[in-house]
């Protein structure tokens, strides 16, 4: 029986759960396969599951089959790739009340939990269960055992057998932190088509992406996330390069070629200044007095995202408190001084942009630039990797990328970016 206590995980603690690139992935409910071999594997295990009488009614067979197949696809990807562990939620409402557009497989929490626990009890996976009601911010985790590994190898299943479900939804809207349904329009249709084409290009057999010399073999799912409405946030999320530190991204190669990363310098702050018709020609807008640059940047981002304040003084106090929670090595009094200095330094835009919860508005603007750049590169069958306001391409395409960023930034902001 391979159901274990969470504390028995071979690697425990924040280091394990923050190391997204090497060890841990989250369960992907649209990872799928149209391969006969994966169907054979699913059918064989489903027959074993049927013999346990866990499936009570014939009408549940398809749901169990599809959920089992999705779980197996995640297990196969972990076995073939570098991420050995898969984080899953066994809560009663994890998959319930999710709009159908986000859950094309039709997974429900009860069936998902039944199958995961059955796979563990049958020694196909090691399941490390997190305690329910725990205040520790962790999820249950599983990994493939030798028993399931031998089955996967016996069917000769490879990466080419994995896919993203054809019904997957790349345009996601969240309200109150939950996935919400919405009505389609022409713009959403166009973005959906583009993101699916981009996803197909990233996952095509001819695309080779390496980080630190290791080829990315996991399927890349591309999505664009909006919050509350379709004019807030909208940033594009995709592959493992987005979870890498900037110095690690320097090792990325595309189809065997070295790459270059181009960043829109001080993107959010520069946009706010330009939209307010304030021209400042400093190369680094986060240079304020002698304060550390990273502290200034975090302070300004917090001011962009803080809202519901009655006065600037309350906003400064609230922002400094939030900053202190992020930077525990600094005294609260010093961080309040930093926030005050940032507010005064950019007082010309304070009424319009600070303490107005407008950070999501600025993210929406940089997402528009990003999706325009993706569109231009996808149209000519070239790869561009995005990290929100930063872009990675082959060195041969550097001039093309610079022209694309400048043109699309100017179209949206009616001003010019500073690139690095």
Sine and cosine of phi, psi and omega as CSV:
sin_phi,cos_phi,sin_psi,cos_psi,sin_omega,cos_omega
0.00,0.00,0.84,-0.54,-0.15,-0.99
-0.95,-0.32,0.56,0.83,0.15,-0.99
-1.00,-0.09,0.87,-0.50,-0.12,-0.99
-0.82,-0.57,0.29,-0.96,0.07,-1.00
-0.96,0.27,0.58,-0.82,-0.01,-1.00
-0.81,0.58,-0.59,0.81,-0.05,-1.00
-0.93,0.37,-0.16,0.99,0.04,-1.00
-1.00,0.04,0.01,1.00,0.04,-1.00
-0.80,0.60,0.72,-0.69,0.01,-1.00
-0.85,0.52,-0.56,0.83,0.03,-1.00
-0.83,-0.56,0.86,-0.50,-0.09,-1.00
-0.83,-0.55,0.29,-0.96,0.13,-0.99
0.99,-0.17,0.02,-1.00,-0.08,-1.00
-0.88,0.47,-0.55,0.83,-0.03,-1.00
-0.87,0.50,-0.65,0.76,0.01,-1.00
-0.91,0.41,-0.73,0.68,-0.11,-0.99
-0.98,0.19,-0.32,0.95,0.06,-1.00
-1.00,-0.02,-0.20,0.98,-0.03,-1.00
-1.00,0.03,0.97,0.25,-0.12,-0.99
-0.93,0.37,-0.48,0.88,-0.15,-0.99
-0.97,0.24,-0.58,0.81,-0.18,-0.98
-0.99,-0.15,-0.66,0.75,-0.26,-0.96
-0.91,-0.42,-0.62,0.79,-0.26,-0.97
-0.85,-0.52,0.68,-0.73,0.17,-0.99
-0.77,-0.64,0.37,-0.93,0.06,-1.00
-1.00,-0.05,0.50,-0.87,0.02,-1.00
-0.86,0.51,0.77,-0.63,-0.03,-1.00
-0.96,-0.28,0.95,-0.32,-0.14,-0.99
-0.98,0.19,-0.01,1.00,0.09,-1.00
-0.91,-0.42,0.14,0.99,0.14,-0.99
-0.95,0.33,0.77,-0.64,-0.24,-0.97
-0.54,-0.84,0.03,-1.00,0.07,-1.00
-0.47,-0.88,0.62,-0.79,0.11,-0.99
-0.92,-0.38,0.33,0.94,-0.06,-1.00
-1.00,0.06,0.63,-0.77,0.08,-1.00
-0.88,0.47,-0.62,0.78,-0.05,-1.00
-0.89,0.46,-0.67,0.74,0.03,-1.00
-0.93,0.37,-0.59,0.81,0.08,-1.00
-0.89,0.45,-0.65,0.76,0.03,-1.00
-0.89,0.46,-0.71,0.71,0.03,-1.00
-0.87,0.49,-0.71,0.70,0.00,-1.00
-0.88,0.47,-0.70,0.71,-0.02,-1.00
-0.89,0.45,-0.64,0.77,-0.01,-1.00
-0.91,0.42,-0.71,0.71,0.01,-1.00
-0.94,0.33,-0.55,0.83,0.03,-1.00
-0.89,0.45,-0.60,0.80,0.03,-1.00
-0.90,0.44,-0.65,0.76,0.09,-1.00
-0.87,0.49,-0.68,0.74,-0.01,-1.00
-0.90,0.43,-0.63,0.78,0.04,-1.00
-0.87,0.49,-0.61,0.79,-0.05,-1.00
-0.90,0.43,-0.34,0.94,0.03,-1.00
-0.99,0.14,-0.09,1.00,-0.03,-1.00
0.92,0.39,0.35,0.94,0.03,-1.00
-0.94,0.33,-0.51,0.86,0.06,-1.00
-1.00,0.03,0.92,-0.39,-0.13,-0.99
-1.00,0.09,-0.53,0.85,-0.11,-0.99
-0.77,-0.64,0.52,-0.85,0.00,-1.00
-0.89,0.46,-0.46,0.89,0.00,-1.00
-0.94,0.35,-0.22,0.98,-0.01,-1.00
-1.00,-0.04,-0.16,0.99,-0.13,-0.99
-0.86,0.50,-0.73,0.68,-0.03,-1.00
-0.89,0.45,-0.65,0.76,0.00,-1.00
-0.90,0.43,-0.68,0.74,0.03,-1.00
-0.91,0.41,-0.65,0.76,0.01,-1.00
-0.87,0.50,-0.76,0.65,-0.06,-1.00
-0.92,0.39,-0.63,0.77,0.01,-1.00
-0.93,0.38,-0.68,0.73,0.06,-1.00
-0.86,0.50,-0.67,0.74,-0.01,-1.00
-0.89,0.45,-0.67,0.74,0.03,-1.00
-0.89,0.46,-0.67,0.75,0.03,-1.00
-0.90,0.43,-0.69,0.72,0.00,-1.00
-0.90,0.44,-0.62,0.79,0.03,-1.00
-0.88,0.47,-0.65,0.76,0.07,-1.00
-0.90,0.43,-0.65,0.76,0.03,-1.00
-0.90,0.44,-0.68,0.74,0.02,-1.00
-0.88,0.47,-0.70,0.71,0.00,-1.00
-0.88,0.47,-0.66,0.75,0.01,-1.00
-0.91,0.41,-0.58,0.81,-0.01,-1.00
-0.94,0.34,-0.61,0.79,-0.03,-1.00
-0.99,0.12,-0.35,0.94,-0.09,-1.00
-0.96,-0.27,-0.32,-0.95,-0.09,-1.00
-0.99,-0.12,-0.16,0.99,-0.04,-1.00
-0.99,-0.16,0.96,-0.28,-0.12,-0.99
-0.98,0.18,-0.47,0.89,-0.14,-0.99
-0.95,-0.31,0.59,-0.81,0.02,-1.00
-0.84,-0.55,0.84,-0.54,0.02,-1.00
-0.99,0.10,0.75,-0.67,0.01,-1.00
-0.73,-0.69,0.45,-0.90,0.10,-0.99
-0.96,-0.28,0.77,-0.64,0.03,-1.00
-0.96,-0.27,0.31,0.95,0.04,-1.00
-0.92,0.39,0.43,-0.90,-0.07,-1.00
-0.92,0.40,-0.40,0.92,-0.12,-0.99
-0.89,-0.46,0.30,0.95,-0.07,-1.00
-0.85,0.52,-0.73,0.68,-0.07,-1.00
-0.97,-0.26,-0.07,1.00,-0.03,-1.00
-0.98,0.20,0.53,-0.85,0.04,-1.00
0.91,0.42,0.29,0.96,0.13,-0.99
-1.00,0.10,0.80,-0.60,0.01,-1.00
-0.81,0.59,0.57,-0.82,-0.10,-0.99
-0.84,0.54,-0.52,0.85,-0.05,-1.00
-0.87,0.49,-0.45,0.89,0.00,-1.00
-1.00,-0.06,-0.16,0.99,-0.12,-0.99
-0.75,-0.67,0.90,0.45,-0.10,-1.00
-0.91,0.42,-0.37,0.93,0.01,-1.00
-0.98,0.22,-0.37,0.93,0.00,-1.00
0.98,0.18,0.58,0.81,-0.02,-1.00
-0.96,0.29,0.70,-0.71,0.14,-0.99
-0.89,-0.46,0.40,-0.92,-0.10,-1.00
-0.89,0.45,-0.66,0.75,-0.06,-1.00
-0.91,0.42,-0.73,0.68,-0.01,-1.00
-0.92,0.40,-0.66,0.75,0.02,-1.00
-0.85,0.52,-0.75,0.67,-0.02,-1.00
-0.90,0.43,-0.66,0.76,0.02,-1.00
-0.85,0.53,-0.70,0.71,-0.06,-1.00
-0.94,0.33,-0.70,0.71,0.01,-1.00
-0.85,0.53,-0.72,0.69,-0.03,-1.00
-0.93,0.36,-0.58,0.81,0.06,-1.00
-0.92,0.40,-0.68,0.74,0.04,-1.00
-0.87,0.50,-0.63,0.78,0.01,-1.00
-0.94,0.35,-0.71,0.71,0.01,-1.00
-0.90,0.43,-0.44,0.90,0.01,-1.00
-1.00,-0.04,0.13,0.99,0.06,-1.00
0.92,0.40,0.41,0.91,0.10,-0.99
-1.00,0.09,-0.41,0.91,0.07,-1.00
-0.64,-0.77,0.41,-0.91,0.24,-0.97
-1.00,-0.07,0.86,-0.51,-0.02,-1.00
-0.93,-0.36,0.86,-0.51,0.04,-1.00
-0.97,-0.24,0.97,-0.25,-0.14,-0.99
-1.00,0.02,0.80,-0.60,0.12,-0.99
-0.98,0.19,0.57,-0.82,0.00,-1.00
-0.92,0.39,0.66,-0.75,0.06,-1.00
-0.95,0.30,0.59,-0.81,0.03,-1.00
0.97,0.23,0.07,1.00,0.01,-1.00
-0.94,0.35,0.60,-0.80,0.04,-1.00
-0.99,0.11,-0.13,0.99,0.05,-1.00
-0.97,0.25,0.74,-0.67,-0.08,-1.00
-0.99,0.14,0.97,0.26,0.00,-1.00
-0.70,-0.72,0.31,-0.95,0.10,-0.99
-0.86,-0.51,0.29,-0.96,0.14,-0.99
-0.91,0.41,0.41,-0.91,-0.09,-1.00
-0.68,-0.73,0.61,-0.80,0.14,-0.99
-0.73,-0.68,0.33,-0.94,0.11,-0.99
-0.59,-0.80,0.39,-0.92,-0.05,-1.00
-0.95,0.32,0.65,-0.76,0.10,-0.99
-0.99,-0.11,0.13,-0.99,0.03,-1.00
-0.87,0.49,-0.53,0.85,-0.03,-1.00
-0.89,0.46,-0.75,0.67,0.03,-1.00
-0.96,0.28,-0.58,0.81,0.02,-1.00
-0.86,0.51,-0.67,0.74,0.01,-1.00
-0.90,0.43,-0.61,0.80,0.04,-1.00
-0.91,0.42,-0.72,0.70,0.00,-1.00
-0.86,0.51,-0.71,0.71,0.01,-1.00
-0.92,0.40,-0.57,0.82,-0.01,-1.00
-0.91,0.41,-0.53,0.85,0.04,-1.00
-1.00,0.07,-0.05,1.00,0.01,-1.00
0.81,0.58,0.74,0.67,-0.01,-1.00
-1.00,0.08,0.72,-0.69,0.00,-1.00
-0.79,-0.62,-0.06,-1.00,-0.03,-1.00
-0.88,0.48,-0.54,0.84,-0.01,-1.00
-0.90,0.43,-0.27,0.96,0.01,-1.00
-1.00,0.09,-0.17,0.99,-0.02,-1.00
-0.99,-0.13,0.49,-0.87,-0.01,-1.00
-0.46,-0.89,0.11,-0.99,0.20,-0.98
-0.99,-0.14,0.71,-0.70,-0.05,-1.00
-0.81,0.59,0.72,-0.70,-0.07,-1.00
-0.88,0.47,-0.36,0.93,0.01,-1.00
-1.00,-0.08,0.18,0.98,-0.05,-1.00
-0.92,0.38,0.52,-0.85,-0.07,-1.00
-0.95,-0.32,0.93,-0.36,0.01,-1.00
-0.99,0.14,-0.29,0.96,0.00,-1.00
-0.99,-0.14,0.94,-0.34,-0.10,-0.99
-0.90,-0.44,0.70,-0.71,0.02,-1.00
-0.86,-0.51,0.78,-0.63,0.04,-1.00
-0.89,-0.45,0.71,-0.71,0.14,-0.99
-0.79,-0.61,0.74,-0.68,-0.06,-1.00
0.80,0.60,0.63,0.78,0.07,-1.00
0.92,0.38,0.23,0.97,0.02,-1.00
-0.86,-0.52,0.56,-0.83,0.05,-1.00
-0.87,0.49,0.75,-0.66,-0.07,-1.00
-0.85,-0.53,0.52,-0.85,0.07,-1.00
-0.98,0.18,0.25,-0.97,-0.02,-1.00
-0.35,-0.94,0.24,-0.97,0.05,-1.00
-1.00,-0.05,0.71,-0.70,0.02,-1.00
-0.96,0.29,0.42,-0.91,0.17,-0.99
-0.60,-0.80,-0.01,-1.00,-0.08,-1.00
-0.88,0.47,-0.63,0.77,-0.01,-1.00
-0.91,0.41,-0.68,0.74,0.01,-1.00
-0.91,0.42,-0.66,0.75,0.05,-1.00
-0.85,0.52,-0.69,0.72,-0.02,-1.00
-0.91,0.42,-0.69,0.73,0.02,-1.00
-0.91,0.42,-0.65,0.76,0.00,-1.00
-0.87,0.49,-0.72,0.69,0.01,-1.00
-0.88,0.48,-0.70,0.72,0.00,-1.00
-0.89,0.46,-0.74,0.68,-0.06,-1.00
-0.91,0.41,-0.55,0.84,0.07,-1.00
-0.93,0.36,-0.63,0.78,0.06,-1.00
-0.91,0.42,-0.67,0.74,0.03,-1.00
-0.89,0.45,-0.70,0.72,0.04,-1.00
-0.86,0.50,-0.69,0.73,0.01,-1.00
-0.89,0.46,-0.64,0.77,0.01,-1.00
-0.91,0.41,-0.68,0.73,0.01,-1.00
-0.90,0.45,-0.54,0.84,-0.07,-1.00
-0.99,-0.13,0.05,1.00,-0.06,-1.00
-0.94,0.34,0.41,-0.91,-0.04,-1.00
-0.88,0.47,-0.43,0.90,-0.05,-1.00
-0.99,0.10,-0.10,1.00,-0.02,-1.00
-0.99,-0.10,0.86,-0.51,0.02,-1.00
-0.86,-0.51,0.91,-0.43,0.02,-1.00
-0.87,-0.49,0.81,-0.59,0.04,-1.00
-0.85,-0.52,0.52,-0.85,0.13,-0.99
-0.78,-0.62,0.83,-0.55,-0.08,-1.00
0.82,0.58,0.59,0.80,0.04,-1.00
0.99,0.16,-0.06,1.00,-0.01,-1.00
-0.98,-0.20,0.81,-0.58,-0.02,-1.00
-0.95,0.32,0.71,-0.71,0.12,-0.99
-0.96,0.29,0.89,-0.46,-0.05,-1.00
-0.93,-0.36,-0.26,0.97,0.00,-1.00
-0.95,0.31,0.52,-0.85,0.04,-1.00
-0.91,0.42,0.71,-0.71,0.03,-1.00
-0.99,-0.10,0.82,-0.57,0.08,-1.00
-0.97,-0.26,0.81,-0.58,-0.01,-1.00
-0.98,-0.21,0.74,-0.67,0.05,-1.00
-0.58,-0.82,0.43,-0.91,0.07,-1.00
-0.87,-0.50,0.86,-0.51,-0.12,-0.99
-0.97,-0.22,0.81,-0.59,0.11,-0.99
-0.93,-0.38,0.45,-0.90,0.00,-1.00
-0.81,-0.58,0.85,-0.53,0.03,-1.00
0.96,0.26,-0.76,0.65,0.06,-1.00
-0.47,-0.88,-0.02,-1.00,-0.12,-0.99
-1.00,0.01,0.38,0.93,0.12,-0.99
-0.82,-0.58,0.25,0.97,0.03,-1.00
-0.78,-0.63,0.73,-0.68,0.01,-1.00
0.95,0.32,-0.95,-0.32,0.06,-1.00
0.98,0.19,0.19,0.98,-0.04,-1.00
-0.94,0.35,0.44,-0.90,-0.06,-1.00
-0.99,-0.14,0.75,-0.66,0.03,-1.00
-0.89,-0.45,0.65,-0.76,-0.06,-1.00
-0.54,-0.84,-0.95,-0.32,-0.24,-0.97
-1.00,-0.05,-0.12,-0.99,-0.13,-0.99
-0.91,0.42,-0.37,0.93,0.01,-1.00
-0.89,0.46,-0.40,0.92,0.00,-1.00
-0.96,0.27,-0.32,0.95,0.01,-1.00
-1.00,-0.10,-0.03,1.00,-0.05,-1.00
-1.00,0.09,0.53,-0.85,0.19,-0.98
-0.93,0.37,0.41,-0.91,-0.11,-0.99
-0.86,0.51,-0.60,0.80,0.00,-1.00
-0.92,0.38,-0.50,0.86,0.03,-1.00
-0.96,0.29,-0.51,0.86,0.01,-1.00
-0.91,0.40,-0.32,0.95,0.03,-1.00
-0.92,0.40,-0.31,0.95,-0.01,-1.00
-1.00,0.03,-0.04,1.00,-0.08,-1.00
-0.92,0.38,0.68,-0.73,0.17,-0.99
-0.84,-0.54,0.51,-0.86,0.06,-1.00
-0.87,-0.49,0.90,-0.44,0.01,-1.00
0.79,0.62,0.67,0.74,0.06,-1.00
0.99,0.15,0.02,1.00,-0.04,-1.00
-0.95,-0.31,0.55,-0.84,0.07,-1.00
-0.91,0.41,0.41,-0.91,-0.08,-1.00
-0.85,-0.52,0.21,-0.98,0.11,-0.99
-0.75,-0.67,0.61,-0.79,0.04,-1.00
-0.94,-0.34,0.78,-0.62,0.01,-1.00
-0.90,-0.44,0.79,-0.61,-0.11,-0.99
-0.91,-0.42,0.67,-0.75,0.16,-0.99
-0.99,0.16,0.94,-0.33,-0.16,-0.99
-0.93,0.38,0.75,-0.66,0.06,-1.00
0.77,0.63,0.73,0.68,-0.25,-0.97
-0.84,0.55,-0.84,0.55,-0.10,-1.00
-0.89,0.45,-0.73,0.68,-0.03,-1.00
-0.91,0.42,-0.67,0.75,0.00,-1.00
-0.89,0.45,-0.66,0.75,0.03,-1.00
-0.87,0.50,-0.71,0.70,-0.01,-1.00
-0.87,0.49,-0.68,0.73,0.02,-1.00
-0.90,0.43,-0.70,0.71,-0.04,-1.00
-0.92,0.38,-0.63,0.78,0.03,-1.00
-0.92,0.39,-0.43,0.91,0.07,-1.00
-1.00,0.00,0.12,0.99,0.04,-1.00
0.89,0.46,0.55,0.84,0.07,-1.00
-0.97,-0.25,0.87,-0.50,-0.01,-1.00
-0.98,-0.18,0.90,-0.43,0.08,-1.00
-0.81,-0.59,0.79,-0.61,-0.18,-0.98
-0.97,-0.23,0.21,0.98,0.07,-1.00
-0.91,0.40,0.60,-0.80,0.01,-1.00
-0.95,0.31,-0.54,0.84,0.02,-1.00
-0.83,-0.55,0.94,-0.34,-0.07,-1.00
-0.97,0.23,-0.14,0.99,-0.02,-1.00
-0.99,-0.12,0.26,0.97,0.09,-1.00
-1.00,-0.02,0.97,-0.24,-0.02,-1.00
-0.73,-0.69,0.90,-0.43,-0.06,-1.00
0.79,0.61,-0.69,-0.72,-0.01,-1.00
-0.96,-0.30,0.31,0.95,-0.05,-1.00
-0.95,0.31,0.58,-0.82,0.07,-1.00
-0.84,0.54,0.69,-0.72,-0.09,-1.00
-0.85,0.52,-0.69,0.73,-0.05,-1.00
-0.91,0.42,-0.53,0.85,0.03,-1.00
-0.94,0.34,-0.68,0.74,0.03,-1.00
-0.88,0.48,-0.71,0.70,-0.01,-1.00
-0.87,0.49,-0.71,0.70,0.01,-1.00
-0.90,0.43,-0.62,0.78,0.00,-1.00
-0.89,0.46,-0.71,0.70,-0.02,-1.00
-0.92,0.39,-0.64,0.77,0.05,-1.00
-0.88,0.47,-0.63,0.77,0.05,-1.00
-0.90,0.43,-0.65,0.76,0.03,-1.00
-0.90,0.44,-0.59,0.81,0.07,-1.00
-0.89,0.45,-0.56,0.83,-0.14,-0.99
-0.99,-0.15,-0.15,0.99,0.02,-1.00
-0.99,0.15,0.64,-0.77,0.02,-1.00
-0.58,-0.81,-0.08,-1.00,0.03,-1.00
0.83,0.55,0.75,0.66,0.07,-1.00
-0.91,-0.41,0.50,-0.87,-0.04,-1.00
-1.00,0.03,-0.34,0.94,-0.05,-1.00
-0.38,-0.93,0.32,-0.95,0.08,-1.00
-0.85,0.53,-0.59,0.81,0.00,-1.00
-0.88,0.47,-0.67,0.74,0.04,-1.00
-0.92,0.40,-0.62,0.79,0.03,-1.00
-0.89,0.45,-0.69,0.72,0.01,-1.00
-0.89,0.46,-0.67,0.74,0.00,-1.00
-0.90,0.43,-0.70,0.71,-0.02,-1.00
-0.92,0.39,-0.64,0.77,0.01,-1.00
-0.91,0.41,-0.65,0.76,0.00,-1.00
-0.92,0.39,-0.55,0.84,0.06,-1.00
-0.92,0.39,-0.70,0.72,0.04,-1.00
-0.89,0.45,-0.62,0.78,0.02,-1.00
-0.91,0.41,-0.62,0.79,0.01,-1.00
-0.91,0.42,-0.53,0.85,0.04,-1.00
-0.93,0.36,-0.47,0.88,0.02,-1.00
-1.00,0.06,-0.54,0.84,-0.10,-0.99
-0.86,-0.51,0.99,0.17,-0.13,-0.99
-0.96,0.26,-0.19,0.98,-0.02,-1.00
-0.99,0.13,-0.15,0.99,-0.01,-1.00
-0.97,-0.26,0.51,-0.86,0.09,-1.00
-0.94,0.34,0.61,-0.80,0.00,-1.00
-0.86,0.50,-0.61,0.79,-0.03,-1.00
-0.90,0.44,-0.62,0.78,0.03,-1.00
-0.92,0.38,-0.67,0.74,-0.02,-1.00
-0.91,0.42,-0.55,0.83,0.08,-1.00
-0.91,0.41,-0.58,0.81,0.07,-1.00
-0.90,0.44,-0.66,0.75,0.03,-1.00
-0.87,0.49,-0.75,0.66,-0.01,-1.00
-0.87,0.49,-0.69,0.73,0.02,-1.00
-0.87,0.49,-0.68,0.73,0.00,-1.00
-0.92,0.40,-0.64,0.76,0.04,-1.00
-0.90,0.44,-0.66,0.75,0.01,-1.00
-0.89,0.46,-0.71,0.71,-0.01,-1.00
-0.94,0.34,-0.61,0.79,-0.02,-1.00
-0.89,0.46,-0.59,0.80,-0.01,-1.00
-0.91,-0.42,0.62,0.78,-0.01,-1.00
-0.88,0.48,-0.41,0.91,-0.03,-1.00
-0.92,0.40,-0.31,0.95,0.04,-1.00
-0.88,-0.47,0.04,1.00,-0.14,-0.99
-0.86,0.51,-0.72,0.70,-0.07,-1.00
-0.89,0.45,-0.53,0.85,-0.07,-1.00
-1.00,0.03,-0.52,0.85,-0.20,-0.98
-0.87,-0.50,-0.47,0.88,-0.05,-1.00
-1.00,0.01,0.64,-0.76,0.06,-1.00
0.87,0.49,0.50,0.86,0.01,-1.00
-0.88,-0.47,0.17,0.98,-0.05,-1.00
0.83,0.56,0.69,0.73,-0.09,-1.00
-0.97,-0.26,0.14,0.99,0.05,-1.00
-0.86,0.51,-0.62,0.79,0.01,-1.00
-0.93,0.38,-0.48,0.88,0.07,-1.00
-0.91,0.41,-0.66,0.75,0.01,-1.00
-0.94,0.35,-0.61,0.79,0.06,-1.00
-0.90,0.44,-0.58,0.81,0.04,-1.00
-0.89,0.46,-0.64,0.77,0.00,-1.00
-0.91,0.40,-0.69,0.72,0.02,-1.00
-0.94,0.34,-0.44,0.90,0.07,-1.00
-0.93,0.36,-0.53,0.85,0.05,-1.00
-0.92,0.40,-0.65,0.76,0.08,-1.00
-0.88,0.47,-0.71,0.70,-0.05,-1.00
-0.87,0.50,-0.73,0.69,-0.07,-1.00
-0.95,0.32,-0.48,0.88,0.08,-1.00
-0.92,0.38,-0.64,0.76,0.04,-1.00
-0.91,0.41,-0.70,0.72,0.06,-1.00
-0.84,0.54,-0.69,0.73,-0.01,-1.00
-0.87,0.50,-0.71,0.70,-0.04,-1.00
-0.91,0.41,-0.66,0.75,-0.01,-1.00
-0.96,0.29,-0.63,0.78,0.00,-1.00
-0.91,0.42,-0.58,0.81,-0.02,-1.00
-0.88,0.48,-0.54,0.84,-0.01,-1.00
-0.97,-0.23,0.28,0.96,0.12,-0.99
0.89,0.45,0.61,0.79,0.07,-1.00
-0.90,-0.43,0.52,-0.86,-0.04,-1.00
-1.00,0.02,0.75,-0.66,0.23,-0.97
-0.76,-0.65,0.77,-0.64,0.06,-1.00
-0.98,-0.18,0.74,-0.68,-0.09,-1.00
-0.92,-0.39,0.60,-0.80,0.13,-0.99
-0.77,-0.64,0.88,0.48,0.01,-1.00
0.92,0.39,-1.00,0.07,0.02,-1.00
-0.95,-0.32,0.39,0.92,0.03,-1.00
-0.70,-0.71,0.52,-0.85,-0.14,-0.99
-0.67,-0.74,0.61,-0.79,-0.02,-1.00
-0.84,-0.54,0.79,-0.61,0.03,-1.00
-0.63,-0.78,0.20,-0.98,0.16,-0.99
-0.86,0.51,0.54,-0.84,-0.01,-1.00
-0.85,0.53,-0.50,0.87,0.03,-1.00
-0.89,0.45,-0.39,0.92,-0.07,-1.00
-0.97,-0.24,0.24,0.97,-0.06,-1.00
-0.87,0.48,-0.72,0.69,-0.02,-1.00
-0.90,0.44,-0.64,0.77,0.03,-1.00
-0.88,0.47,-0.67,0.74,0.00,-1.00
-0.92,0.40,-0.71,0.71,0.00,-1.00
-0.85,0.52,-0.71,0.71,0.01,-1.00
-0.88,0.48,-0.65,0.76,-0.03,-1.00
-0.91,0.40,-0.71,0.71,0.00,-1.00
-0.89,0.46,-0.75,0.66,-0.04,-1.00
-0.87,0.49,-0.72,0.70,-0.04,-1.00
-0.89,0.46,-0.73,0.69,-0.08,-1.00
-0.97,0.24,-0.56,0.83,0.10,-1.00
-0.88,0.47,-0.71,0.70,0.00,-1.00
-0.90,0.44,-0.61,0.79,0.02,-1.00
-0.88,0.47,-0.62,0.79,-0.09,-1.00
-1.00,0.02,-0.66,0.75,-0.10,-1.00
-0.98,-0.17,-0.28,0.96,-0.06,-1.00
0.89,0.47,0.59,0.81,0.07,-1.00
-0.40,-0.92,0.02,-1.00,-0.08,-1.00
-0.96,-0.27,0.58,-0.81,0.07,-1.00
-1.00,0.08,0.25,-0.97,0.22,-0.98
-0.96,-0.29,0.82,-0.58,-0.07,-1.00
-0.94,-0.35,0.50,-0.87,0.05,-1.00
-0.75,-0.67,0.00,0.00,0.00,0.00
